Amino acid sequence: MADLIEVESLSKRFGAIVAVDDVSFSVARGVVMGFLGPNGAGKSTTMRVITGYLPPTSGTARVLGKDIQRSPVEVKRSIGFLPEGAPLYGDMTVMAFLEFIARIRDVHGVRRQQRIQYSIERMGLEQVLYQRIETLSKGFKRRVGFAQAILHDPDVLILDEPTDGLDPNQKHHVRELIRELGKNKAIIISTHILEEVDAVCDRAVIIDRGRVVMNGTPSELHAKSRRYNSVVVRVKADVAPKAAKLLRGLPHVTAVESSAPVNGSVPLVVVPRDGRFIADEVGIAVRQNGIEVDEMHTQVVHLDEVFRQLTVGQEKPLR
């Protein structure tokens, strides 16, 4: 698939502060890329540069083959952008705002009404069409911001915290929409909600202090965890020391971690060397040595653990 977004050695400085430092990645048609990082990592700045809101200090980006500096108008026409905070014209009604967006996006005639109606229906705005935007809840403002981003049916969507302020049902709806749109578009979503990576993303880029520290699939991201493919073995407290000693001696085990007893049993977390699959090896070892096991399963790796491993986690003033 063709890359619709290409970012090459992109840097952005604000005086002495380096907000984005030599960032490179690409996003093909049909791919939803999660853009992750701590506050101050450079996510929003990177997206603002790609969309033409900020000029790069060095490096460049291309959207549909057009350079962001040489062809800024063509680039902006091909992008739907939901900025952080969804800045809107508060004194307009929702309908007036969407009609205004259609005009400045050069959407005319029958297609204008079709696209406005599509955006209204997809974002569930029917009940607030004639309310002033400043009177809306945070969640509805976010939905109006999303509606304007998709109104002109762009090939590229750049969404900064698209589910911010939404309730669980609304988040589910927006994630379903992103998955649907992602079949034919290139989408970047910045998010602090790590479950959204598993829910909607085909790839993930993690940025920390302005630099890319991870670029891969969600599966590859999970595999970065120290506990990836770890096996939890729950045994009686009186046999836990023997079981732990046995499991530490297995050739592909790097550590065995135990917790305090709960209801007379102890969970042992068997950590593999280099993330390899060890469940069979662990199962054979406990059976052959007559160790009674109350429960055994492969541990689920949470992305927040991986995120902490890959990022420094310190905030700085600029995003």
C-alpha positions in Angstrom: 0.0 0.0 0.0 1.2 3.5 -0.8 2.4 5.7 2.0 0.0 8.7 2.3 2.0 10.3 5.1 5.8 10.4 5.1 7.8 12.1 7.9 11.5 12.4 7.4 14.0 13.6 10.0 11.5 16.2 11.3 12.7 18.6 14.0 11.0 21.6 15.6 12.7 24.0 18.0 11.2 26.8 20.0 14.3 28.8 20.9 16.5 26.6 23.0 13.7 24.0 23.5 13.8 21.0 21.2 10.1 19.9 20.9 10.6 17.4 18.1 14.0 15.8 17.4 14.7 14.0 14.1 11.4 12.1 13.9 10.7 9.8 11.0 7.8 7.5 10.2 5.3 6.7 7.5 1.6 5.8 7.3 0.1 3.9 4.4 -3.5 3.9 3.1 -5.6 1.5 5.2 -3.4 2.0 8.3 -4.4 3.6 11.7 -1.3 4.7 13.5 -1.3 5.4 17.3 1.0 8.2 18.3 1.9 7.8 21.9 4.1 9.6 24.4 4.2 11.3 27.8 3.0 14.9 28.2 5.6 17.1 26.6 7.0 14.4 24.4 6.3 16.3 21.1 3.1 14.6 19.8 1.0 17.6 19.2 3.8 19.6 17.8 4.6 16.9 15.3 1.0 16.8 14.2 0.8 20.5 13.9 3.9 20.5 11.7 2.4 17.8 9.4 -0.8 19.7 9.0 0.9 23.0 8.2 0.0 24.8 11.4 3.7 25.1 12.3 6.8 25.2 10.0 9.5 22.6 10.7 12.9 23.7 11.9 14.5 21.0 9.8 13.4 17.9 7.9 10.1 17.6 6.2 6.9 15.7 5.7 4.8 14.7 2.7 1.1 14.1 2.5 -0.1 12.3 -0.7 3.3 13.0 -2.1 3.1 16.7 -1.6 5.7 18.5 0.5 4.2 20.4 3.5 6.4 23.5 2.8 6.3 23.5 -1.0 2.6 22.7 -1.4 0.9 23.8 1.8 -2.5 24.4 0.4 -2.7 21.1 -1.4 -1.6 19.3 1.8 -4.2 21.0 3.9 -7.0 20.2 1.4 -6.2 16.5 1.8 -6.1 16.4 5.6 -8.9 16.3 8.2 -7.5 17.6 11.4 -9.0 17.4 14.9 -6.7 19.5 17.1 -6.1 19.2 20.8 -9.1 20.7 22.6 -11.2 20.9 19.4 -11.1 24.7 19.1 -14.4 25.8 17.6 -16.4 29.0 17.0 -18.5 29.1 20.1 -21.0 31.7 18.9 -22.0 29.6 15.9 -24.7 26.9 16.1 -23.5 23.4 15.1 -25.3 23.5 11.8 -23.9 27.0 10.9 -20.4 25.8 11.8 -20.6 22.7 9.6 -22.0 24.8 6.7 -19.2 27.2 7.2 -16.6 24.3 7.2 -18.2 23.0 4.0 -17.8 26.3 2.3 -14.2 26.9 3.2 -13.4 23.3 2.3 -14.9 24.0 -1.2 -17.7 21.4 -0.9 -20.6 22.6 -2.9 -24.1 21.7 -4.3 -25.7 18.3 -3.6 -22.4 16.9 -2.2 -22.3 19.7 0.5 -25.6 18.6 1.9 -24.7 14.9 1.6 -21.4 15.4 3.5 -22.9 17.6 6.2 -25.7 15.0 6.8 -23.1 12.2 6.8 -21.0 14.0 9.5 -24.1 14.8 11.6 -25.3 11.2 11.5 -21.9 9.6 12.1 -21.2 11.8 15.2 -24.8 11.8 16.5 -25.3 15.5 16.5 -29.0 15.6 15.5 -30.2 16.8 18.9 -27.8 19.8 19.1 -27.8 21.1 15.6 -29.3 24.5 16.5 -27.5 25.0 19.8 -24.6 27.4 20.1 -21.4 25.5 20.3 -20.3 27.4 23.5 -23.4 25.8 25.3 -22.4 22.2 24.5 -20.8 19.7 26.8 -17.1 18.8 26.3 -18.1 15.5 24.8 -20.4 17.2 22.2 -17.8 19.8 21.4 -15.4 17.0 20.7 -17.9 15.3 18.4 -18.5 18.6 16.5 -14.7 18.8 16.1 -14.6 15.3 14.7 -17.5 16.0 12.4 -15.7 18.9 10.8 -12.6 16.8 10.3 -14.4 14.2 8.2 -16.8 16.5 6.4 -14.8 16.9 3.2 -13.9 13.1 3.1 -10.1 13.6 3.2 -7.7 10.8 2.5 -5.7 11.6 5.7 -7.0 12.1 9.2 -4.9 13.5 12.0 -6.8 13.2 15.3 -5.4 14.6 18.6 -7.1 12.8 21.5 -10.3 12.0 19.5 -12.1 10.4 22.4 -11.2 13.0 25.0 -14.3 13.9 27.0 -16.5 11.2 25.6 -18.5 8.7 27.8 -17.8 4.9 27.3 -20.6 4.5 24.8 -19.4 7.5 22.7 -15.8 6.2 22.9 -17.0 2.8 21.5 -18.8 4.6 18.7 -15.9 6.8 17.7 -13.5 3.8 17.8 -15.8 1.9 15.5 -15.9 4.9 13.2 -12.1 5.1 13.2 -11.8 1.5 12.3 -14.2 1.9 9.5 -12.6 5.0 8.1 -9.1 3.4 8.5 -9.9 0.9 5.8 -9.5 3.5 3.1 -7.6 6.3 4.7 -4.3 6.9 6.5 -5.0 7.9 10.1 -2.9 9.2 13.0 -4.4 9.3 16.4 -2.7 10.7 19.4 -4.0 9.3 22.6 -3.2 8.8 26.3 -5.7 5.9 26.5 -3.4 2.9 25.8 -6.3 0.5 25.3 -7.1 2.4 22.1 -3.9 1.1 20.6 -5.2 -2.5 20.8 -8.8 -1.3 20.0 -8.2 0.6 16.7 -4.5 0.8 15.7 -2.5 -1.2 13.2 0.8 0.4 14.2 2.1 2.4 17.1 4.8 5.0 17.3 6.0 6.0 20.8 7.8 9.3 21.1 9.7 10.5 24.2 11.5 13.9 24.6 10.9 14.5 21.0 12.5 11.3 19.7 10.9 8.1 18.4 11.6 5.2 20.9 9.3 2.6 19.3 7.7 2.0 15.9 5.9 -1.2 15.3 2.7 -3.2 15.5 0.7 -3.5 18.8 1.9 -7.1 19.1 5.5 -5.9 18.8 4.8 -3.3 21.4 3.5 -5.9 23.8 6.6 -8.0 23.1 8.8 -5.2 24.5 7.5 -5.9 28.0 9.9 -7.7 30.3 7.0 -9.9 31.3 6.0 -10.8 27.8 5.0 -14.5 27.7 5.5 -14.8 31.5 3.6 -17.7 33.1 1.7 -17.4 36.3 1.8 -20.5 38.4 -0.4 -20.6 41.6 0.7 -23.2 44.1 0.1 -24.0 47.8 2.2 -21.7 50.1 4.1 -24.7 51.6 5.4 -25.8 48.2 6.1 -22.4 46.8 9.8 -22.3 47.8 10.4 -25.7 46.1 8.5 -24.7 43.0 10.3 -21.3 42.7 13.7 -23.0 43.0 12.7 -25.6 40.3 11.4 -23.0 37.9 14.4 -20.7 38.3 16.5 -23.6 37.1 14.8 -23.9 33.8 17.1 -23.0 30.9 14.8 -20.4 29.3 13.7 -18.7 32.6 15.3 -15.5 33.7 13.4 -14.9 37.0 10.7 -16.1 39.2 8.8 -13.5 41.2 6.4 -14.3 44.1 3.8 -12.4 46.0 2.3 -12.7 49.4 0.1 -15.7 50.0 -3.7 -15.3 49.3 -6.0 -17.9 50.8 -3.1 -20.3 51.3 -1.7 -20.1 47.8 1.2 -18.2 46.2 1.3 -16.8 42.6 4.7 -17.3 41.0 5.4 -15.2 38.0 7.9 -17.1 35.7 9.6 -14.6 33.5 11.1 -15.9 30.2 14.5 -15.1 28.7 14.1 -12.9 25.6 10.3 -13.1 25.7 10.2 -16.7 24.4 7.1 -18.9 24.9 7.7 -21.1 28.0 4.3 -22.3 29.0 4.9 -25.8 27.8 8.3 -26.0 29.4 6.9 -24.8 32.7 3.9 -27.2 32.6 6.2 -30.2 31.9 8.5 -29.2 34.8 5.8 -29.0 37.4 4.1 -32.2 36.3 7.4 -34.2 36.2 8.3 -33.0 39.7 4.9 -33.7 41.2 4.1 -30.1 42.1 0.4 -29.6 42.6 -0.7 -26.5 40.7 -3.9 -24.6 41.6 -3.8 -22.5 38.5 -1.5 -21.8 35.5 -1.9 -19.2 32.7 0.1 -16.9 30.5 0.2 -13.4 32.0 -1.6 -10.6 30.1 0.8 -7.7 29.4 -0.6 -4.3 29.8 0.5 -1.5 27.5 1.0 0.9 30.4 3.8 -1.3 31.6 5.5 -1.2 28.2 4.9 2.6 28.0 6.7 3.2 31.3 9.6 1.0 30.2 10.1 2.9 26.9 9.6 6.5 28.1 11.3 8.6 30.7 7.9 9.8 32.0 9.0 13.4 32.8 7.0 16.3 31.6 8.3 19.5 30.0 6.5 22.7 29.1 5.9 22.1 25.4 3.9 19.5 23.5 
